[in-house]
Structures are given as structure tokens and as C-alpha cells.
């Protein structure tokens, strides 16, 4: 429903803006340009979708190998002690704990197809112990915020889009996204802990969160002391090494579990073409709407206004053109993806704006969509502070993405 209003709004705002430019400023070219952009962006959306086929096929095949090899289950065991402290209201050994852990682990690995069914199953299990059937319980809210904060280890789809749009190194945003999404997740946990009065000074929680924080702090510190010319090179090498190591780990674990790696890869890869074709209408729809909005001049007015405020505050304003992706992400994943593609297409995949937009896209998840789907699945009407905590996590991810992008790419 939200995306419906956003999509309509793009066209209506573009029409009003175009009318103002025509009648007030005498711009006779604005409406021909807007109509022309509909054809141009429709073609771009179709070409991008088809171009995704090969890379999506590759990664979905590899992810299926990892899933069968037990990577998700291993990650669930690693974070189990922490999650038991974050969900104290869930009875010990309740099946919801396993579903939550598997869902989070699948999200971290980018296994969206596996994560959503597991998440809906977890929500149904949490509803079974919910004393107020129409009101979100504490475990439900913590679970939702962990999902909306978007903690991701492998941002597959973003790397795929960057490859399709000509990035020299599509994975150069791997480490920045990992750092930005860490801050988003930490902010979400802290916000929920504040409302639920959870004790985060427990030794188990401190060991996990403190260890993660120290690791992230060490990475950021390291990149601030090395010469600027080496930041991009080291980031690229480290990102690609980690990614290839993960691939080898997937294959190695699958071999250990006596999984037929080749057949499993083919099984997962078959979904690549289906997904690439499936997203054509969605990508064309949002890109056409964004193209009209941008061509009318409405986006330029919005961005210029924010840029003026940032400049008046004495800030560097090079980050401003990437902000539409950040603004859209809590509302719509498809809309934010369209904004990201538009930014890379306009400024270049390897530009500062293109890389920052990619980092925005990976730093958080679609808060309102996740809340609507997960709470709607169990008929929750009273969401309490779930939206507030989700948006706090979103804001932290956006701010972190800006600072990290300046550190890595500027």
C-alpha cells in the first residue's frame, strides 16, 4: 500500500513541477523530456533485469550449496547464547528460538527466499506465547527490529546491480556495507533494550556485542591511519578475499556433509533466471516513476534544498545526491533499489554518489514493509514502539553509511 502511494506521488509531483516550470518559467521542453524519460527508463529497467540473469544464477547456486552444507545452522549455533539474552521472555528450548536464529542467519547470508518463510514461522510461534493476541510482544519487537536493521554479511543483489551497471569492482562496497549495517543493528538493539529495560551489561551480551564493536572499531581505526591512496586497494583486496573464502567454505562444508555440490548448485541456479524475469515489471515501474520525477526537476529541487541546508551548516555536500536512496529504503525496497540504480546510472557506478547509494541500500532493510508482512501474518494491530525502534536503526545506518563512505571512497 505504501509503495502504491509513493508510485502515484512520483507522477503527480512530477506533473505539478512540470506545470510550474512550463507556466512560470516558460520551460517548453519539460513535458517532452518527461515523456522521453518514460521510454528511456523502461528500456533501462528491461536491460538491467536481463543482465542480472547470469550473476543471479551464479550466486543463487552458491547460496544453495551453502544452505545444504549447513552454514545457516552453524551461524545459528554461534549466536545462540546472545539471542537467548536478547529474548528473555521466550521459554528455554521453545521452537521459536530456533526459527529466529535461522531467520537471522539466513538474512546475514542474503538468503531472502529462506529467510522470509523462517521469519513468518518464527512470528507464528511467538504469537503462540503472546498474552495479548492483537498487540506486539517484546520478543516480536526485538525480532522485527533485528530484521529491519538489515544485518548482512553478503550483499549479493547490490553487487549484482553494480556489476550490471559497469562497476570496475562490484564488491568494493562489501566492507562499507558490513560496517554500516553493524551500526544500524547495534542502534536497533540498544533502542529496543531501552524500551524493554534489558540488561545489556550481562557478561554474555558484553562478550558478543563488545567483541563485535571492538572489531569494527579496529577496522575503522586501521583505515584512518593508512594513506588514503591505500584505503580503496586494501578494502577491495580484503572484500574479495573474504567473499572468495566464504565461497570456499560453502563448498568445503558441503563436501564434508557429502552433498552433491554440482547438482545442488544447479538446483539453486535454476531460480536465477526466474527471479531476473520476475523483477522486470517491478523494476520498470519504479524506474519510470523515478525517471519522470527526476526529469521534471522535482528531485533536483528536493536535493538542492537539502544541499543548501547542509552547506549552511558547513558540511561537505557531495553526499546529498545519494540521499533519495536513503529516504526511500525504510518505505520500499523496490523504490530504494530504483533510486540506487538511478544514482549509479546518472553519476556512474564507481562515483562517490553511486557507491554511497549502494551503501545506503545495504545499510538497513525496509522497515515498514517488514513490519506490515510479519505483523500482518499474525494479525497484530498494536505495534507499540516497533516503528520507533526500526526508524532509529534506519537513521543510525544512514549516518554511519555517510561517514564510512567518506572514509573509504572520498
Phi, psi and omega in degrees: 000318180299314181297327178301312180291322179297315183297313178297319181300321178304313182291317182294316179295320178298318180296314180296317180297315178298321180296318178297316181295326180286310186279324184268316185257358176068029180276097183280350183267351189295316183287320172301322180293321180295316179294320178298324181293332179297319178290318182297314183286329175296318177296317180297316179300319180294315182295319179296316181300315179293323180293340180286342190306308185297312183290321177298320178300315179299307187288325177293326175295314179296321180293325177295322177298315179297320180296314180292330180285350175097015181299317181299316180296322179296315179297323178298321178292324181296318185263003182306309181301322178295315184293331177294332177280329180280343180236063185293340182278353178273125180302145180300139180068015175289141182300337180299327180300314179297318180294320179297312181298318180294322178296313180296317179297319179295320177297319181297329180268002179077019181271070185301320182296327178275326186293317185296311177300321178295321179294317178294324177295317179298318181296320178296320179291323177293326178295330181293339178247015180273119182289337178240104193295334182259005184238136180295130178277168178302312178298323178299316182292316177300317179298316180296317183292324175298326177288315184288338178288343168073030180303118186225133175267325184231097181280071188302308187298323181293317178296325179295313179297320180296320178296318182294330182264015169090021178295137179295322177224091185301336184268009183292348178266002183303305183291316176302319179295317179301317180292315182295318181289335175296314180295323177299314181295317179299318180296320178297316179297315180297320180296313180294319179300324178296313181292324184267358180056044178280144179272102180274002178266010172298143186298327179292314180297316180297323180295316180287299185292321178296318178296316178297317182296317179297321179297314180295318179299320180295320179296313180296316179301317181299317182285346176272342183260343179275157179303143183303327181293339182266345185302308184294321181295311182295319178300316181295314181297313181297316181299313183289326176296314180298316180299315181290326176297320178297318179300314179297323178296318177303311183293317181298316179294322178296319177298317180298323179277006180060037176276140174286096189299315183296312181294323178294319177301314180299319180300315179288323183294334181300334181283345183301311181295319181299315182292317180301318179289322183297327185275355182306306183297324180292316182291319178298316182301311185285324180292322178296315180298316179293320179299317178295317180299317181288316183294329179293338183101355182295319180294321179297319178297317180297311182294320179297323179295315178294320179298321179296317179296317179295319178295320179296332178275001178081019182266155170291131188256011182294342181280344190299316182299343179271352186297328178306325177297316180295319181293325184280332190303316179296337184270317187205124176294319179294319179295316179294321178298319177296319177297318179298314179298318179298319180296316180291324180290325182279314186258344183107139182297329182262009176284165177299317180295316180298319180288322178294318177300321177296321179292320174303315183300326183264354187279337179216178176246179183277093188305307185291324178294313181298316179297319181295315183290310186289313179290323179296330182294338180238019173060039175278124180255327181259105186270357179054236185260017183298315181295317180302311181294322178297318180288329174298317177297319178299313181298318179297320179295321180294312180298316179297319180299320180296310181297318182290322178296320176297323180293318187270324194242349189272000000 
